Structure formats: structure tokens, C-alpha cells
Amino acid sequence: MSADEPVALDDVTDAAVVPEALLHPLLDSAGDVLRGLAPDEVPVVLRAITGFDRRGLARGPARQQLRRSLDIDDAFRTRSFEHFLARPEVQAAADAWRPEACVDLVLESTERGDLPLLASMLYAQRPRGWEFGLGAACGAYAQTRRDEDENADQRALNVRIEELEEARRRADHTRAEAEDAARRLDHELREERRSRRAREVESERRVGDASRRVEELERALDVARRQADTAHERQQAATVRSRQLEEEVRLTHARLDDAQEQLRNATAPGSGLRREDLQALADAASLAQRLADGLGGVVRHARGKGALPGKKSANLSGARKSEPGAVGPEAKAKPTRRAALVPPPGLVADVPEAIDAMLRRPGVAVVIDGYNVSMTAWPELSVAEQRDRLVSAVAEMALRTRASVTVVFDGADVGRVTPPRRPGVRVVFSPPAEKADPVVVREIAALPLVTPVLVVSSDQWVRTHSEQQGARGIGSDAFLAALRR
């Protein structure tokens, strides 16, 4: 079969047993062809991975989708085979192919390390004798894997032997140290026995001293209690006496006021009192004033010593009024940044425990890059089955955590499909001419800033632009691990 002839689908499926590792050059070439296709030329199966770079297309799920497209899409297979067979090294391998020297060519390729190039050439071009050559390549690859496994086992065995030798040396060293420690401890034990009696004698002496000191303190405490009781009784008596003196001061002030009133009446014109009576009244008023001042000093002294409680001062200013111009509580400012979603202390965001804790935060919203997650979890299924699996899984998660979930899928390949309905889950399809990535970012931007957001995607563009919106990003693998707990 020449390079220009199309490869029949039956021929491709007959070679499906070829290990993927032997087809890496051909799959890399298919990835290059995929990145160069116009959007309307991309096979339906590959539309979910059109945004992957060369590294992303080299991973397991993307590899499986590329190989599946080679199996079922004639146009993509023909274009990929032509692009691969046009490479100079592939043409050189095709020119050097001879069915009669098949085994020698396979062995030489194995020694050079380019067996995948030869196998990919045979798989794509199908020259005469390609079946036997491809079988020989598979056998050589299997033998190489067995040799590598045996070498790895031998290396592991050698390492284990070295570890056991090192463990034996350490055990001998530890035994010697233990024997030295035993001799040292035996000597210390004998010394301890000799000194223990001396310590016991000293302890007995200290216990006796402490007992005598306790007795002295108890006697001093009894004396202090009696003195405190006496002082308390004296304080109560002083309080009673101070209150009596305060009453006497009040009565004396009243008498003084009466005497002053009588004096004013007596000195008024026409009172008829003699000069001696007036002088007696003046002397009585002066004596009452001195007595009141003296009793007032006694009361103040008693209050200063705490024997008499002071009088509560009246509130002369009345109820305090609000100051003019006072304002109420400030109006609550609107947030300018999204509410942060942080993992529990001591945990990173990409572990199942931290993800479960963030999902259970009140008011959290989860936005999921649908095909990015489903292609990682179920690459062998069709896109419709992947959607159903993912929506069912996140619906159970939403019921368990009470989180609000939005799943965004590419809408270019689904036509008119009614979004599946699940409690707590909203399914969104991007417009036919647009990928799901910008729709994920728009969904986050449309949420209120008070809502913490968790975005699930392994796509770097989605993660970067989502985190610019204040969302917390986690990878698809970590999210799937949390779903499967």
C-alpha cells in the first residue's frame, strides 16, 4: 500500500493492539494536524481538546481521543498520515524497509532507540510485509519492556541488599552502643543506691522543718483572723458612730439656721431685745457654727477611712443629650473585591479534605469547565455520556454540600440539546461559535462579589482569568478525587 492510498477503517482496527508507546510519533503528528485545522474542520470527538497545547495533547486522555479519531474519522486519518509520512526521517525509514530484512531492521531500530518511528511508519504507510514487521516491533517492544523491568528489579534487589548490609552495620553499631550504655547505667545505679539513703535522710529533715513551718503559719493565720474580726467590729462601731455624728451635724445646722434667723429678727428695728440678749444670741450662733464645722470634719475623716460610705452625688446636668451634628452608623460600603475562598489552616487547596471544606462554606458557588473534567474522568465514553456522568456526580455533591453548581459545556457539537435538570445544578452550553472557556469566566463575573467562587478546570487560561475575577481555582484531578470520597 502506498502513502497516497487511503487506509481502510478495517485495516486500522486490525492493528488496534499496537501499544500506544509505539505510535507516539504518529500521534504527535496528528496533534500538529489538529492544531492547524480550521474550527469547522475539527472532528466532533476532538473539539473538546482543540485548545490544548503540544504538552496537553501528549497526555493520556488527549492521546486516547487522538487515536480514537484516527480510527473513526477517515478525513482526519488521511490528513494525519500524509503529514506524518511527509517527514524526512519517516521517508528514510520507508525507503530502508525490506520485508526480507524485517527482523534485522527492527533490532537495529531498537538499538538506535527509534523503534516507535519505524512502527508508526508501518502503521501509517502499510508497505509490503508491514503486518509481520509491526508484529516484530511489538515483540521487540515487549522484550525491551521485560528487559527494563528485569533490570529495574535487579537494581531494586541490589539496593535492597545494600540497605540490608547498611542495616546490619547499624545494628552492630547500635548493639555496641547499647552494651556501653548498659555498663554505664549499672555504674550509675550503684552510685544512685549509695546516695539514695542520704537523700532520704535529708528529705525527712526537710519534711520536719516544713511541718513546723506549717504549724507556725497556722498560728499566725489564727492571730490574723482574730485581728481582722476585731478590726471589722471596730469598723462597724465607727460606722454607727459616724452616722450618729452626721445626724448631730444635721441637727446642729438646723439649730444654727434657727439661731441666725432669731438673730436677724432680734437685730431688726423694733425687736425690743436688750443688748445683752443680742450678744448671747450671737455667741450661741458662733458656737453652733464651730460645732457644726468640727462634726463635719469628723464625718469627712470617717468617710476617708472607709468607715462611712460617701453620699452619691446628684446628676446636676440631667440626662445627656445627643450632641448636635452627630450621625448614625456609617452606611455599609459596597465590596470592591470578591469574597475570598480559602482552605482550612494547614491544608492546600488541591487535597480532597480542603475541597470538601470549601464546598461546604455557606453561599459558595462552584463553576465547572465541563469537558475539561469529563474528558479526564471518562475519556473512553462519548461526549453525551460524559455530560450525563458529570452532571449526575455534581448533583449528588450539591445535595451533600448545599453548594450552588454551574457546569459549562462547549455547545458547538451538541446542536439543540435540552440541558439536563438536576437539583442544585445549572447546565450552560456555550454559543455554537464560541468555546466554553470564556463562558466560564463570564459566569464567574456575573456572580455578586459577596459570593465566594470555586472554579474547576485544568486549563491554564481558564484558571488565570477566573482567578483574576477573585475565584479560587482547583484542577480537574483534585476535584474528581474529592467527588469519589
Order of alpha helices (4+ residues) and beta strands (2+ residues): alpha-alpha-alpha-alpha-alpha-alpha-alpha-alpha-alpha-alpha-alpha-beta-alpha-alpha-beta-beta-alpha-beta-alpha-beta-alpha
